[in-house]
Every structure is written in structure tokens, then in C-alpha cells.
Amino acid sequence: MYFVFLVGTAGSGKSLLTSSLEKWLIGSDLSVAVVNLDPGVDSPPYTSDVDIREYVDYGEIMESFGLGPNGALVASLDMAVSQVNDLRDEILETERDYVLVDCPGQMELFAYRNSGPLMVSGLAAGDTAVSLYLLDANISRTPSGYLSCMLLGVSLGIRFGLPQLNILSKSDILMEEEIDEIVQWGEEPYLLEGALDGTAEGIKREYSRYILEMLTNLGSLAGAIPVSAKDMSGFDTVYGELQRVFSGGDNLYE
């Protein structure tokens, strides 16, 4: 089994991309299992084969413990970690080629508590796994926004310890020249440096320069693949990159 974890900030398009990627893979004669890891979601745009909501009741936890939405999500994930082996067994029973795992939208609550990385490692449990990190196109269209997204991506890679592919999500909302520019920023850091110098001033520009230099020195300024879940553009490139990783390609975080 090949595990693909979809992570990103709230509103970056994880659930819709999960749904569209499932359809694309099935259309390519591959079998797919979809896992929902968000206990607070109401109606995801796909039918999940394995669902964390069958193991924890988000609404009941919120009411019983007098918690707000974020507190209930944290408590739900903490409780679900103890049942990660049951979740994995249910996934294995599907006997599918690919497992798409739609991670919670409140990424900071999932990635920066122990329960998130434990859930990821427990589900994959030694099987080949990769993380698709979604950069929100609305944020990434500016040089400083793109740089901050890339910095966050490095942090997520460290937390989850998985090979990671950067995905420019919702690329259909961008002009073609904007997409080309964002792609070039990842391929040629000096172009991003020039764009930052032209749009940022003062301490913001200084911080941006230091961050860019750090990411460049670490070799972590990997480009983003433009993808649209609406028209399924870019999926062939994503699939090719997944195959590269699954066949033993570079892993920046191991």
C-alpha cells in the first residue's frame, strides 16, 4: 500500500483535492481507499472508506467536556491515537493500491501536537508514505506569501518526517502568468529574491532575505506543482512525482 497524506492550512483545498485525486487514480485503473482524519468535518466531498468519526464523536466530546471547536478537535485526536491500530487494520482490509488520507483542516492543531505525528506514523506503520503539502494559491501569489508558505512546509516536513511534495492548490484561480512566476520562484531562487526586494521593505525585507537564504542553503526551496482539483490539471505530474518517491527518490526529511 502507498499512503498519501494531504496536509495544508484551512481552506487550502485538501478535501476537494482528495476527492478529485481519488477519481483520477480510479480512472487510471488504480484502486484507492480514502481516509478522513478530521473528526469535526460535516460532509466531506467524498465517501470515506475509513473515517475517524466512527471512532470518536466530536460533538459529544465538545458537549461532555464543555470544549470549544479547537479544544474538541484536540481532545478527539488525542483519544483517537489510542485506536490508531484499529484504523490501520481497517485500511489494510480494503486491500487498495493507494490510501489517500485527508488530514484535519486546523493544521496547527494536528501537526504541532504529538497526536498528529503519532497518527501519521501509526497509520503508515512502515509502509511507503508521502505528504502532499498544499500551498494556498491566494497566499502564494505574492513573494512574501510564497516564502512564508515554503517555510511552513519545511516545518511540517520536520514534524511528520515524510517525503514531501509541494502542491500549488487551486491554481485555477490564478492567471497563467502568475502560475509561471510562482513555479519560477521555486526553480530559480534569485528570481524570488528580486521579487521580494521589489515588494517588501524594512524589517520584512530583511527577514525575508534571511529566510530565503536559509531555505536555499538547506536545499528546501523545492518548487510547487500547480494543481486544480476542479479541472484535474497537474494530476499527471503529481502522479509522476509520487512514483519517483515511492520508487526510492529523494527524501529531504530522513
Secondary structure, 3 states (H helix, E strand, C coil): CEEEEEEECCCCCHHHHHHHHHHHHHHCCCCEEEEECCCCCCCCCCCCCEEHHHCCCHHHHHHHHCCCHHHHHHHHHHHHHCCHHHHHHHHHHHCCCEEEEECCCCHHHHHCCCHHHHHHHHHHCCCEEEEEEEEEHHHHCCHHHHHHHHHHHHHHHHHHCCCEEEEEECHHHCCHHHHHHHHHHHHCHHHHHHHHHHHCCHHHHHHHHHHHHHHHHHCCCCCCEECECCCCECHHHHHHHHHHHHCCCCCCCC
